[in-house]
């Protein structure tokens, strides 16, 4: 994990403490162990886990730093990315992890206990449901997602969860500029405004990686998000 600390410091201006390094080591160990029984992630080599999961997740802090991060929700978190690595580095956030697959939320619950992380809620459910519940609707400073859906669909999942003045952060790959263009109408309808696209460079990773940040500038109208499956079938 010394390599992880070095890359983190060099790339994103962060220096990991020894307790944080220990937490990442434990996280890696549990992920490798669970992957022998469940297919949580296709990445199974320790070095690739450190770079493509941990460092990739921590890249979010390069754009989140300096903003209000009291409440953060991670939609489609899978094995906890990017939410859990961010929580390890910034333990003050109140984190909500959401995934529709029970084995994935089960792993997240296990890791949260194993790492003794406070103020983390794990929910098995769908963003379309949470976005219409008062305890979640427009309650978060940041809504995050990695590799969940095309941006037009993703915005309908995420923007209803964010308070006015908060932000959506979508971790995306190749073709994002076309996705952003196609999502302009959805942004206007849902109360969002495009802030910026930040390219991320990870050591040894050739694939394009981007952070897409959308400001929440107006309340999301009633009726959004629509029923489960509708955003995917009939994108805005």
FILOTOR-852918 format. One record per residue: residue number from 1; residue in one letter; x, y, z of N, C-alpha, C in turn. Coordinates in Angstrom, 1 decimal, padded with zeros to 4 digits. Example, Ala and Ser with C-alpha at 12.3 -4.5 7.8 and 13.67 -1.06 7.14 Angstrom:
BEGIN
pos | code | n_u | n_v | n_w | ca_u | ca_v | ca_w | c_u | c_v | c_w
1 | A | 013.2 | -005.7 | 007.8 | 012.3 | -004.5 | 007.8 | 013.2 | -003.3 | 007.8
2 | S | 012.8 | -002.2 | 007.1 | 013.7 | -001.1 | 007.1 | 012.9 | 000.0 | 007.9
//
This chain:
BEGIN
pos | code | n_u | n_v | n_w | ca_u | ca_v | ca_w | c_u | c_v | c_w
1 | X | 000.8 | -001.2 | 000.0 | 000.0 | 000.0 | 000.0 | 000.8 | 001.3 | 000.0
2 | X | 002.2 | 001.2 | 000.2 | 003.0 | 002.4 | 000.1 | 002.9 | 003.0 | -001.3
3 | X | 002.8 | 002.1 | -002.3 | 002.7 | 002.6 | -003.7 | 001.4 | 003.4 | -003.9
4 | X | 000.3 | 002.9 | -003.2 | -001.0 | 003.6 | -003.3 | -000.8 | 005.0 | -002.7
5 | X | -000.2 | 005.1 | -001.5 | 000.0 | 006.3 | -000.9 | 000.8 | 007.3 | -001.7
6 | X | 001.8 | 006.8 | -002.4 | 002.7 | 007.7 | -003.2 | 001.9 | 008.2 | -004.4
7 | X | 001.2 | 007.3 | -005.1 | 000.4 | 007.7 | -006.3 | -000.7 | 008.7 | -005.8
8 | X | -001.4 | 008.4 | -004.7 | -002.4 | 009.3 | -004.2 | -001.9 | 010.7 | -004.0
9 | X | -000.8 | 010.8 | -003.3 | -000.2 | 012.1 | -003.0 | 000.2 | 012.8 | -004.3
10 | X | 000.8 | 012.1 | -005.2 | 001.3 | 012.7 | -006.4 | 000.2 | 013.2 | -007.3
11 | X | -000.9 | 012.4 | -007.4 | -001.9 | 012.6 | -008.4 | -003.0 | 013.6 | -007.9
12 | X | -003.4 | 013.4 | -006.6 | -004.6 | 014.1 | -006.1 | -004.3 | 015.0 | -004.9
13 | X | -003.0 | 015.2 | -004.5 | -002.7 | 016.1 | -003.4 | -003.1 | 015.5 | -002.1
14 | X | -003.2 | 014.2 | -001.9 | -003.5 | 013.6 | -000.7 | -002.4 | 012.8 | -000.1
15 | X | -002.2 | 012.8 | 001.2 | -001.2 | 011.9 | 001.8 | -002.0 | 011.0 | 002.8
16 | X | -001.9 | 009.8 | 002.6 | -002.6 | 008.8 | 003.5 | -001.9 | 008.6 | 004.8
17 | X | -002.7 | 008.5 | 005.8 | -002.1 | 008.2 | 007.1 | -001.9 | 006.6 | 007.2
18 | X | -001.2 | 006.2 | 008.3 | -001.0 | 004.8 | 008.4 | -002.3 | 004.1 | 008.7
19 | X | -003.2 | 004.6 | 009.6 | -004.5 | 004.0 | 009.7 | -005.3 | 003.9 | 008.4
20 | X | -005.2 | 004.9 | 007.6 | -005.9 | 004.9 | 006.3 | -005.3 | 003.8 | 005.4
21 | X | -004.0 | 003.7 | 005.4 | -003.3 | 002.6 | 004.6 | -003.8 | 001.2 | 005.1
22 | X | -003.9 | 001.1 | 006.4 | -004.3 | -000.2 | 007.0 | -005.8 | -000.5 | 006.5
23 | X | -006.6 | 000.5 | 006.5 | -008.0 | 000.4 | 006.1 | -008.1 | -000.1 | 004.6
24 | X | -007.3 | 000.5 | 003.8 | -007.3 | 000.1 | 002.4 | -006.7 | -001.3 | 002.2
25 | X | -005.8 | -001.7 | 003.0 | -005.2 | -003.1 | 003.0 | -006.3 | -004.1 | 003.3
26 | X | -007.1 | -003.8 | 004.4 | -008.1 | -004.6 | 004.8 | -009.2 | -004.7 | 003.8
27 | X | -009.6 | -003.6 | 003.2 | -010.6 | -003.5 | 002.1 | -010.2 | -004.4 | 001.0
28 | X | -008.9 | -004.3 | 000.5 | -008.4 | -005.1 | -000.5 | -008.5 | -006.6 | -000.2
29 | X | -008.1 | -006.9 | 001.0 | -008.2 | -008.3 | 001.4 | -009.6 | -008.9 | 001.4
30 | X | -010.5 | -008.1 | 001.9 | -011.9 | -008.6 | 002.0 | -012.5 | -008.7 | 000.6
31 | X | -012.2 | -007.7 | -000.3 | -012.7 | -007.8 | -001.7 | -012.1 | -009.0 | -002.4
32 | X | -010.9 | -009.3 | -002.2 | -010.3 | -010.5 | -002.9 | -010.9 | -011.8 | -002.3
33 | X | -011.2 | -011.8 | -001.0 | -011.8 | -013.0 | -000.4 | -013.2 | -013.2 | -000.9
34 | X | -014.0 | -012.2 | -000.9 | -015.4 | -012.3 | -001.3 | -015.5 | -012.6 | -002.8
35 | X | -014.5 | -012.2 | -003.6 | -014.5 | -012.5 | -005.0 | -014.3 | -013.9 | -005.3
36 | X | -013.8 | -014.7 | -004.4 | -013.7 | -016.1 | -004.6 | -015.0 | -016.8 | -004.5
37 | X | -016.0 | -016.2 | -003.9 | -017.3 | -016.8 | -003.7 | -018.4 | -016.0 | -004.6
38 | X | -018.2 | -014.7 | -004.7 | -019.2 | -013.9 | -005.5 | -018.5 | -013.1 | -006.5
39 | X | -019.2 | -012.8 | -007.6 | -018.6 | -012.0 | -008.6 | -018.9 | -010.5 | -008.4
40 | X | -018.1 | -009.9 | -007.5 | -018.3 | -008.5 | -007.1 | -017.6 | -007.6 | -008.1
41 | X | -016.5 | -007.9 | -008.6 | -015.7 | -007.1 | -009.5 | -014.9 | -008.0 | -010.5
42 | X | -014.7 | -007.5 | -011.7 | -013.9 | -008.3 | -012.6 | -012.4 | -008.1 | -012.4
43 | X | -012.1 | -007.0 | -011.6 | -010.7 | -006.7 | -011.3 | -010.3 | -007.5 | -010.0
44 | X | -009.3 | -008.4 | -010.2 | -009.0 | -009.3 | -009.0 | -007.5 | -009.2 | -008.7
45 | X | -006.7 | -008.5 | -009.4 | -005.2 | -008.4 | -009.1 | -005.1 | -007.2 | -008.1
46 | X | -004.3 | -007.4 | -007.0 | -004.1 | -006.4 | -006.0 | -003.7 | -005.0 | -006.6
47 | X | -002.7 | -005.0 | -007.5 | -002.2 | -003.7 | -008.0 | -003.4 | -003.0 | -008.8
48 | X | -004.1 | -003.8 | -009.6 | -005.2 | -003.2 | -010.4 | -006.3 | -002.7 | -009.4
49 | X | -006.6 | -003.4 | -008.3 | -007.6 | -003.0 | -007.4 | -007.2 | -001.6 | -006.8
50 | X | -005.9 | -001.5 | -006.5 | -005.4 | -000.2 | -005.9 | -005.6 | 000.9 | -006.9
51 | X | -005.3 | 000.7 | -008.1 | -005.3 | 001.8 | -009.1 | -006.7 | 002.0 | -009.7
52 | X | -007.4 | 000.9 | -010.2 | -008.6 | 001.1 | -010.9 | -009.8 | 001.2 | -010.0
53 | X | -009.7 | 000.8 | -008.7 | -010.8 | 001.0 | -007.8 | -010.5 | 002.1 | -006.7
54 | X | -009.4 | 001.9 | -006.0 | -009.1 | 002.8 | -004.9 | -008.7 | 004.2 | -005.5
55 | X | -007.6 | 004.3 | -006.3 | -007.2 | 005.5 | -006.8 | -008.3 | 006.2 | -007.7
56 | X | -008.9 | 005.4 | -008.5 | -010.0 | 005.9 | -009.3 | -011.1 | 006.6 | -008.5
57 | X | -011.5 | 005.9 | -007.4 | -012.5 | 006.5 | -006.5 | -012.0 | 007.8 | -005.8
58 | X | -010.7 | 007.8 | -005.4 | -010.2 | 009.0 | -004.7 | -010.0 | 010.2 | -005.7
59 | X | -010.0 | 009.9 | -007.0 | -009.9 | 011.0 | -007.9 | -011.1 | 012.0 | -007.7
60 | X | -012.2 | 011.5 | -007.2 | -013.4 | 012.4 | -007.0 | -013.1 | 013.5 | -006.0
61 | X | -012.2 | 013.3 | -005.1 | -011.8 | 014.3 | -004.1 | -011.1 | 015.5 | -004.7
62 | X | -010.6 | 015.3 | -005.9 | -009.9 | 016.4 | -006.6 | -010.9 | 017.5 | -007.0
63 | X | -012.2 | 017.1 | -007.2 | -013.2 | 018.1 | -007.5 | -014.1 | 018.4 | -006.4
64 | X | -014.2 | 017.5 | -005.4 | -015.1 | 017.7 | -004.3 | -014.5 | 018.6 | -003.2
65 | X | -013.2 | 018.6 | -003.1 | -012.5 | 019.3 | -002.0 | -012.9 | 020.7 | -002.0
66 | X | -013.1 | 021.2 | -000.8 | -013.5 | 022.6 | -000.6 | -015.0 | 022.9 | -000.6
67 | X | -015.7 | 021.9 | -001.0 | -017.2 | 022.1 | -001.0 | -017.8 | 021.5 | 000.2
68 | X | -019.1 | 021.7 | 000.4 | -019.8 | 021.0 | 001.5 | -019.9 | 019.6 | 001.2
69 | X | -019.5 | 018.7 | 002.0 | -019.5 | 017.2 | 001.8 | -020.2 | 016.5 | 003.0
70 | X | -021.1 | 017.2 | 003.7 | -021.7 | 016.6 | 004.9 | -022.4 | 015.3 | 004.6
71 | X | -023.2 | 015.4 | 003.5 | -024.0 | 014.2 | 003.1 | -023.7 | 013.8 | 001.7
72 | X | -023.3 | 012.6 | 001.5 | -022.9 | 012.1 | 000.2 | -023.6 | 010.8 | -000.1
73 | X | -024.2 | 010.6 | -001.3 | -024.8 | 009.3 | -001.6 | -024.2 | 008.8 | -002.9
74 | X | -023.9 | 007.5 | -002.9 | -023.3 | 006.7 | -004.0 | -024.3 | 005.7 | -004.5
75 | X | -024.7 | 006.0 | -005.7 | -025.8 | 005.2 | -006.4 | -025.1 | 004.1 | -007.3
76 | X | -025.6 | 002.9 | -007.2 | -025.0 | 001.8 | -007.9 | -023.6 | 001.5 | -007.4
77 | X | -023.4 | 001.5 | -006.1 | -022.1 | 001.5 | -005.5 | -021.3 | 000.2 | -005.8
78 | X | -022.0 | -000.9 | -006.1 | -021.3 | -002.2 | -006.3 | -020.6 | -002.6 | -005.1
79 | X | -019.3 | -002.8 | -005.1 | -018.5 | -003.2 | -004.0 | -018.0 | -002.0 | -003.1
80 | X | -018.7 | -000.8 | -003.3 | -018.4 | 000.3 | -002.5 | -017.6 | 001.4 | -003.1
81 | X | -017.6 | 001.4 | -004.5 | -016.9 | 002.5 | -005.2 | -017.8 | 003.5 | -005.9
82 | X | -017.5 | 004.7 | -005.7 | -016.3 | 005.3 | -005.1 | -016.5 | 005.7 | -003.6
83 | X | -017.7 | 005.4 | -003.0 | -018.0 | 005.9 | -001.7 | -017.1 | 005.5 | -000.6
84 | X | -016.8 | 004.2 | -000.5 | -016.0 | 003.8 | 000.7 | -014.6 | 004.3 | 000.7
85 | X | -013.9 | 004.3 | -000.4 | -012.5 | 005.0 | -000.4 | -012.6 | 006.4 | 000.0
86 | X | -013.6 | 007.2 | -000.5 | -013.7 | 008.6 | -000.1 | -014.0 | 008.7 | 001.4
87 | X | -014.8 | 007.8 | 002.0 | -015.1 | 007.8 | 003.4 | -013.9 | 007.5 | 004.2
88 | X | -013.0 | 006.6 | 003.7 | -011.8 | 006.3 | 004.5 | -010.9 | 007.5 | 004.6
89 | X | -010.8 | 008.3 | 003.5 | -009.9 | 009.5 | 003.5 | -010.6 | 010.6 | 004.2
90 | X | -011.9 | 010.8 | 004.1 | -012.6 | 011.9 | 004.8 | -013.7 | 011.3 | 005.7
91 | X | -013.3 | 010.9 | 006.9 | -014.3 | 010.2 | 007.8 | -015.4 | 011.0 | 008.3
92 | X | -015.4 | 012.3 | 008.0 | -016.5 | 013.2 | 008.5 | -017.7 | 013.2 | 007.7
93 | X | -017.7 | 012.7 | 006.5 | -018.9 | 012.7 | 005.7 | -019.9 | 011.6 | 006.2
94 | X | -021.2 | 011.9 | 006.0 | -022.3 | 011.0 | 006.2 | -022.5 | 010.3 | 004.9
95 | X | -022.3 | 009.1 | 004.8 | -022.3 | 008.4 | 003.5 | -023.5 | 007.4 | 003.4
96 | X | -024.1 | 007.4 | 002.2 | -025.2 | 006.5 | 001.9 | -024.8 | 005.7 | 000.7
97 | X | -024.7 | 004.4 | 000.8 | -024.4 | 003.5 | -000.3 | -025.6 | 002.8 | -000.8
98 | X | -025.9 | 002.8 | -002.1 | -027.1 | 002.2 | -002.6 | -026.8 | 001.3 | -003.8
99 | X | -027.3 | 000.1 | -003.7 | -027.2 | -000.8 | -004.9 | -028.5 | -001.7 | -004.8
100 | X | -028.9 | -002.2 | -006.0 | -030.1 | -003.0 | -006.1 | -029.8 | -004.5 | -005.9
101 | X | -028.5 | -004.9 | -005.9 | -028.1 | -006.3 | -005.8 | -027.7 | -006.6 | -004.4
102 | X | -028.4 | -007.6 | -003.8 | -028.2 | -008.0 | -002.4 | -026.8 | -008.4 | -002.1
103 | X | -026.1 | -009.2 | -002.9 | -024.8 | -009.6 | -002.6 | -023.8 | -008.4 | -002.5
104 | X | -024.1 | -007.4 | -003.3 | -023.2 | -006.2 | -003.3 | -023.5 | -005.4 | -002.0
105 | X | -024.7 | -005.2 | -001.6 | -025.0 | -004.4 | -000.4 | -024.5 | -005.3 | 000.8
106 | X | -024.6 | -006.6 | 000.7 | -024.1 | -007.4 | 001.8 | -022.6 | -007.2 | 002.0
107 | X | -021.9 | -007.2 | 000.9 | -020.4 | -006.9 | 001.0 | -020.2 | -005.6 | 001.6
108 | X | -020.9 | -004.5 | 001.1 | -020.7 | -003.2 | 001.7 | -020.9 | -003.2 | 003.2
109 | X | -022.0 | -003.8 | 003.6 | -022.3 | -003.9 | 005.1 | -021.1 | -004.5 | 005.8
110 | X | -020.6 | -005.6 | 005.2 | -019.5 | -006.3 | 005.8 | -018.2 | -005.4 | 005.9
111 | X | -017.9 | -004.7 | 004.9 | -016.7 | -003.8 | 004.8 | -016.9 | -002.7 | 005.8
112 | X | -018.1 | -002.1 | 005.9 | -018.3 | -001.0 | 006.8 | -018.1 | -001.5 | 008.2
113 | X | -018.6 | -002.7 | 008.6 | -018.3 | -003.2 | 009.9 | -016.8 | -003.5 | 010.1
114 | X | -016.2 | -004.1 | 009.1 | -014.8 | -004.5 | 009.3 | -013.9 | -003.3 | 009.4
115 | X | -014.2 | -002.3 | 008.7 | -013.4 | -001.1 | 008.8 | -013.8 | -000.1 | 009.9
116 | X | -014.9 | -000.5 | 010.6 | -015.4 | 000.3 | 011.7 | -015.7 | 001.8 | 011.3
117 | X | -016.4 | 001.9 | 010.2 | -016.8 | 003.2 | 009.6 | -018.1 | 003.7 | 010.2
118 | X | -018.1 | 004.9 | 010.8 | -019.2 | 005.5 | 011.4 | -020.0 | 006.3 | 010.3
119 | X | -021.3 | 006.4 | 010.6 | -022.2 | 007.3 | 009.8 | -022.2 | 006.8 | 008.3
120 | X | -022.4 | 005.5 | 008.1 | -022.5 | 005.0 | 006.8 | -023.8 | 004.1 | 006.8
121 | X | -024.7 | 004.5 | 005.8 | -026.0 | 003.7 | 005.7 | -025.9 | 002.9 | 004.3
122 | X | -026.2 | 001.7 | 004.4 | -026.2 | 000.8 | 003.2 | -027.6 | 000.5 | 002.9
123 | X | -028.1 | 000.7 | 001.6 | -029.5 | 000.5 | 001.2 | -029.5 | -000.4 | 000.0
124 | X | -030.3 | -001.5 | 000.1 | -030.5 | -002.3 | -001.1 | -031.8 | -001.7 | -001.7
125 | X | -031.7 | -001.1 | -002.9 | -032.8 | -000.4 | -003.5 | -032.5 | 000.3 | -004.8
126 | X | -033.5 | 001.0 | -005.3 | -033.4 | 001.7 | -006.6 | -033.4 | 003.2 | -006.4
127 | X | -032.6 | 003.9 | -007.2 | -032.6 | 005.4 | -007.1 | -034.0 | 006.0 | -007.4
128 | X | -034.8 | 005.3 | -008.3 | -036.1 | 005.8 | -008.6 | -037.0 | 005.9 | -007.4
129 | X | -036.8 | 004.9 | -006.5 | -037.6 | 004.9 | -005.3 | -037.1 | 005.9 | -004.3
130 | X | -035.8 | 005.9 | -004.1 | -035.2 | 006.8 | -003.1 | -035.4 | 008.3 | -003.4
131 | X | -035.4 | 008.6 | -004.7 | -035.5 | 010.0 | -005.1 | -036.9 | 010.5 | -004.9
132 | X | -037.9 | 009.7 | -004.6 | -039.2 | 010.2 | -004.2 | -039.6 | 010.1 | -002.8
133 | X | -038.6 | 009.7 | -002.0 | -038.8 | 009.6 | -000.5 | -038.3 | 010.8 | 000.2
134 | X | -039.1 | 011.4 | 001.1 | -038.7 | 012.7 | 001.7 | -037.4 | 012.7 | 002.4
135 | X | -037.1 | 011.5 | 003.0 | -035.8 | 011.4 | 003.7 | -034.6 | 011.4 | 002.8
136 | X | -034.8 | 011.2 | 001.5 | -033.7 | 011.2 | 000.6 | -033.8 | 012.3 | -000.5
137 | X | -035.0 | 012.7 | -000.8 | -035.2 | 013.6 | -002.0 | -034.6 | 015.0 | -001.6
138 | X | -033.6 | 015.4 | -002.5 | -033.0 | 016.7 | -002.3 | -032.4 | 017.0 | -001.0
139 | X | -031.7 | 015.9 | -000.4 | -031.2 | 016.0 | 000.9 | -029.6 | 015.9 | 000.9
140 | X | -029.0 | 015.7 | -000.3 | -027.6 | 015.4 | -000.3 | -026.8 | 016.5 | -000.9
141 | X | -025.6 | 016.7 | -000.4 | -024.6 | 017.7 | -001.0 | -024.0 | 017.2 | -002.3
142 | X | -023.7 | 015.9 | -002.3 | -023.2 | 015.2 | -003.5 | -023.9 | 013.9 | -003.8
143 | X | -024.2 | 013.7 | -005.0 | -024.6 | 012.3 | -005.5 | -023.6 | 011.8 | -006.5
144 | X | -023.1 | 010.6 | -006.2 | -022.0 | 010.1 | -007.1 | -022.5 | 008.8 | -007.7
145 | X | -021.9 | 008.5 | -008.9 | -022.1 | 007.2 | -009.6 | -021.0 | 006.9 | -010.5
146 | X | -020.6 | 005.6 | -010.6 | -019.6 | 005.2 | -011.5 | -020.1 | 004.1 | -012.3
147 | X | -020.0 | 004.3 | -013.6 | -020.4 | 003.2 | -014.6 | -021.8 | 002.6 | -014.3
148 | X | -022.8 | 003.5 | -014.2 | -024.1 | 003.0 | -013.9 | -025.0 | 003.1 | -015.1
149 | X | -025.0 | 004.2 | -015.8 | -025.9 | 004.4 | -017.0 | -025.4 | 005.6 | -017.8
150 | X | -025.9 | 005.7 | -019.0 | -025.6 | 006.9 | -019.8 | -026.1 | 008.2 | -019.0
151 | X | -025.4 | 009.3 | -019.3 | -025.7 | 010.5 | -018.5 | -027.1 | 010.9 | -018.5
152 | X | -027.8 | 010.8 | -019.6 | -029.2 | 011.3 | -019.6 | -030.0 | 010.5 | -018.6
153 | X | -029.8 | 009.2 | -018.5 | -030.5 | 008.4 | -017.5 | -030.0 | 008.6 | -016.1
154 | X | -028.7 | 008.7 | -016.0 | -028.0 | 008.9 | -014.7 | -028.5 | 010.2 | -014.0
155 | X | -028.7 | 011.2 | -014.8 | -029.2 | 012.5 | -014.2 | -030.5 | 012.4 | -013.5
156 | X | -031.4 | 011.6 | -014.1 | -032.7 | 011.4 | -013.5 | -032.6 | 010.5 | -012.2
157 | X | -031.6 | 009.7 | -012.1 | -031.3 | 009.0 | -010.9 | -030.8 | 009.9 | -009.8
158 | X | -029.9 | 010.8 | -010.2 | -029.0 | 011.5 | -009.2 | -029.6 | 012.9 | -008.8
159 | X | -030.0 | 013.7 | -009.8 | -030.4 | 015.1 | -009.5 | -031.5 | 015.2 | -008.5
160 | X | -032.5 | 014.3 | -008.5 | -033.6 | 014.4 | -007.5 | -033.1 | 014.2 | -006.1
161 | X | -031.9 | 013.6 | -005.9 | -031.4 | 013.3 | -004.6 | -030.6 | 014.5 | -004.0
162 | X | -030.2 | 015.5 | -004.9 | -029.3 | 016.5 | -004.5 | -030.1 | 017.8 | -004.1
163 | X | -029.7 | 018.4 | -003.0 | -030.2 | 019.7 | -002.6 | -029.9 | 020.8 | -003.6
164 | X | -030.7 | 021.9 | -003.7 | -030.3 | 023.0 | -004.5 | -029.0 | 023.6 | -004.0
165 | X | -028.0 | 023.8 | -004.8 | -026.7 | 024.2 | -004.3 | -025.7 | 023.0 | -004.2
166 | X | -026.2 | 021.8 | -004.4 | -025.3 | 020.6 | -004.3 | -024.9 | 020.2 | -005.7
167 | X | -024.3 | 019.0 | -005.8 | -023.7 | 018.6 | -007.0 | -023.9 | 017.1 | -007.3
168 | X | -023.9 | 016.8 | -008.6 | -023.8 | 015.5 | -009.1 | -022.4 | 015.3 | -009.7
169 | X | -021.9 | 014.1 | -009.4 | -020.6 | 013.7 | -009.9 | -020.7 | 012.4 | -010.6
170 | X | -020.5 | 012.3 | -011.9 | -020.6 | 011.1 | -012.7 | -019.2 | 010.7 | -013.2
171 | X | -018.8 | 009.5 | -012.8 | -017.5 | 009.0 | -013.3 | -017.7 | 008.3 | -014.6
172 | X | -017.1 | 008.8 | -015.7 | -017.4 | 008.3 | -017.0 | -016.2 | 008.0 | -017.8
173 | X | -016.4 | 007.4 | -019.0 | -015.3 | 007.0 | -019.8 | -015.4 | 007.6 | -021.2
174 | X | -014.9 | 006.9 | -022.2 | -014.9 | 007.4 | -023.6 | -016.3 | 007.8 | -024.1
175 | X | -016.4 | 008.9 | -024.8 | -017.6 | 009.3 | -025.4 | -018.4 | 010.2 | -024.5
176 | X | -017.8 | 010.7 | -023.5 | -018.6 | 011.5 | -022.5 | -019.0 | 012.9 | -023.1
177 | X | -018.3 | 013.5 | -024.0 | -018.7 | 014.8 | -024.6 | -020.0 | 014.6 | -025.4
178 | X | -020.1 | 013.5 | -026.1 | -021.4 | 013.3 | -026.7 | -022.5 | 013.0 | -025.7
179 | X | -022.2 | 012.3 | -024.7 | -023.2 | 012.1 | -023.6 | -023.7 | 013.4 | -023.0
180 | X | -022.8 | 014.3 | -022.7 | -023.1 | 015.6 | -022.1 | -024.0 | 016.4 | -023.1
181 | X | -023.7 | 016.4 | -024.4 | -024.5 | 017.1 | -025.3 | -025.9 | 016.5 | -025.4
182 | X | -026.0 | 015.2 | -025.4 | -027.3 | 014.5 | -025.4 | -028.1 | 014.7 | -024.1
183 | X | -027.5 | 015.1 | -023.0 | -028.1 | 015.2 | -021.7 | -028.5 | 016.6 | -021.4
184 | X | -028.3 | 017.6 | -022.3 | -028.6 | 019.0 | -022.0 | -030.1 | 019.2 | -021.7
185 | X | -031.0 | 018.5 | -022.4 | -032.4 | 018.7 | -022.1 | -032.7 | 018.1 | -020.7
186 | X | -032.2 | 016.9 | -020.4 | -032.5 | 016.3 | -019.1 | -032.0 | 017.2 | -018.0
187 | X | -030.8 | 017.9 | -018.1 | -030.3 | 018.8 | -017.1 | -031.3 | 019.9 | -016.9
188 | X | -031.8 | 020.5 | -017.9 | -032.7 | 021.7 | -017.7 | -034.0 | 021.2 | -017.0
189 | X | -034.5 | 020.1 | -017.4 | -035.8 | 019.6 | -016.9 | -035.6 | 019.3 | -015.4
190 | X | -034.5 | 018.7 | -015.0 | -034.3 | 018.2 | -013.7 | -033.7 | 019.1 | -012.7
191 | X | -033.3 | 020.3 | -013.2 | -032.8 | 021.4 | -012.3 | -031.3 | 021.4 | -012.2
192 | X | -030.6 | 020.8 | -013.2 | -029.1 | 020.8 | -013.2 | -028.5 | 021.8 | -014.2
193 | X | -027.3 | 022.1 | -014.0 | -026.5 | 022.9 | -015.0 | -025.1 | 022.4 | -015.1
194 | X | -024.6 | 022.2 | -016.3 | -023.3 | 021.6 | -016.5 | -022.2 | 022.6 | -015.9
195 | X | -021.4 | 022.0 | -015.0 | -020.2 | 022.8 | -014.5 | -019.0 | 022.5 | -015.3
196 | X | -018.5 | 021.3 | -015.3 | -017.2 | 021.0 | -015.9 | -017.0 | 019.5 | -016.1
197 | X | -016.1 | 019.2 | -017.0 | -015.6 | 017.9 | -017.3 | -014.2 | 017.9 | -017.0
198 | X | -013.7 | 017.0 | -016.1 | -012.3 | 016.9 | -015.7 | -011.8 | 015.6 | -016.1
199 | X | -010.7 | 015.6 | -016.9 | -010.1 | 014.3 | -017.2 | -009.2 | 013.8 | -016.1
200 | X | -009.2 | 012.5 | -015.9 | -008.4 | 011.9 | -014.8 | -007.4 | 011.0 | -015.5
201 | X | -006.2 | 011.0 | -015.0 | -005.1 | 010.2 | -015.5 | -004.6 | 009.3 | -014.3
202 | X | -004.7 | 008.0 | -014.6 | -004.3 | 007.0 | -013.6 | -003.1 | 006.2 | -014.1
203 | X | -002.1 | 005.9 | -013.2 | -000.9 | 005.3 | -013.7 | -001.2 | 003.9 | -014.3
204 | X | -000.7 | 003.7 | -015.6 | -000.8 | 002.4 | -016.2 | -002.2 | 002.2 | -016.8
205 | X | -003.1 | 003.2 | -016.8 | -004.4 | 003.0 | -017.4 | -004.5 | 003.8 | -018.6
206 | X | -004.8 | 003.1 | -019.7 | -004.8 | 003.8 | -021.0 | -006.2 | 004.3 | -021.3
207 | X | -007.3 | 003.7 | -020.7 | -008.6 | 004.2 | -021.1 | -008.9 | 005.6 | -020.6
208 | X | -009.7 | 006.3 | -021.4 | -010.1 | 007.6 | -021.0 | -011.0 | 007.6 | -019.7
209 | X | -010.7 | 008.5 | -018.8 | -011.5 | 008.6 | -017.6 | -011.8 | 010.1 | -017.3
210 | X | -013.1 | 010.4 | -017.0 | -013.5 | 011.7 | -016.8 | -014.4 | 011.8 | -015.6
211 | X | -014.4 | 013.0 | -014.9 | -015.3 | 013.3 | -013.9 | -016.3 | 014.4 | -014.4
212 | X | -017.5 | 014.1 | -014.4 | -018.5 | 015.1 | -014.9 | -019.3 | 015.7 | -013.7
213 | X | -019.2 | 017.0 | -013.6 | -019.8 | 017.7 | -012.4 | -020.9 | 018.6 | -012.9
214 | X | -022.1 | 018.3 | -012.3 | -023.3 | 019.1 | -012.6 | -023.8 | 019.8 | -011.4
215 | X | -024.0 | 021.1 | -011.5 | -024.6 | 021.8 | -010.4 | -026.1 | 021.6 | -010.3
216 | X | -026.6 | 021.6 | -009.1 | -028.1 | 021.6 | -008.9 | -028.5 | 023.0 | -008.6
217 | X | -029.2 | 023.6 | -009.6 | -029.5 | 025.0 | -009.6 | -031.0 | 025.3 | -009.3
218 | X | -031.8 | 024.3 | -009.4 | -033.2 | 024.5 | -009.2 | -033.8 | 023.2 | -008.7
219 | X | -034.9 | 023.2 | -008.0 | -035.6 | 022.1 | -007.5 | -036.0 | 021.1 | -008.6
220 | X | -035.9 | 019.9 | -008.4 | -036.4 | 018.9 | -009.4 | -037.9 | 018.9 | -009.4
221 | X | -038.6 | 019.0 | -010.5 | -040.0 | 019.0 | -010.5 | -040.6 | 017.7 | -010.0
222 | X | -041.8 | 017.8 | -009.4 | -042.5 | 016.5 | -009.0 | -042.7 | 015.6 | -010.2
223 | X | -042.7 | 014.3 | -010.0 | -042.8 | 013.4 | -011.0 | -041.5 | 012.8 | -011.5
224 | X | -040.4 | 013.4 | -011.0 | -039.1 | 012.8 | -011.3 | -038.4 | 012.5 | -010.0
225 | X | -037.7 | 011.3 | -010.0 | -037.6 | 010.4 | -011.0 | -038.9 | 009.6 | -011.3
226 | X | -039.0 | 009.1 | -012.5 | -040.2 | 008.4 | -012.9 | -040.1 | 006.9 | -012.3
227 | X | -041.1 | 006.1 | -012.6 | -041.1 | 004.8 | -012.0 | -039.9 | 003.9 | -012.4
228 | X | -039.7 | 002.9 | -011.7 | -038.5 | 002.0 | -011.9 | -038.5 | 001.5 | -013.4
229 | X | -037.4 | 001.7 | -014.0 | -037.2 | 001.3 | -015.4 | -037.6 | 002.3 | -016.5
230 | X | -038.4 | 003.3 | -016.1 | -038.9 | 004.2 | -017.1 | -037.7 | 005.1 | -017.6
231 | X | -036.9 | 005.6 | -016.7 | -035.7 | 006.5 | -017.2 | -034.9 | 005.7 | -018.2
232 | X | -034.7 | 004.4 | -018.0 | -033.8 | 003.7 | -018.9 | -034.5 | 003.4 | -020.2
233 | X | -035.8 | 003.1 | -020.2 | -036.6 | 002.8 | -021.4 | -036.9 | 004.1 | -022.2
234 | X | -037.2 | 005.2 | -021.5 | -037.6 | 006.4 | -022.2 | -036.8 | 007.6 | -021.6
235 | X | -035.5 | 007.7 | -022.0 | -034.7 | 008.8 | -021.5 | -035.2 | 010.1 | -021.8
236 | X | -035.0 | 011.1 | -021.0 | -035.5 | 012.5 | -021.2 | -034.8 | 013.1 | -022.5
//
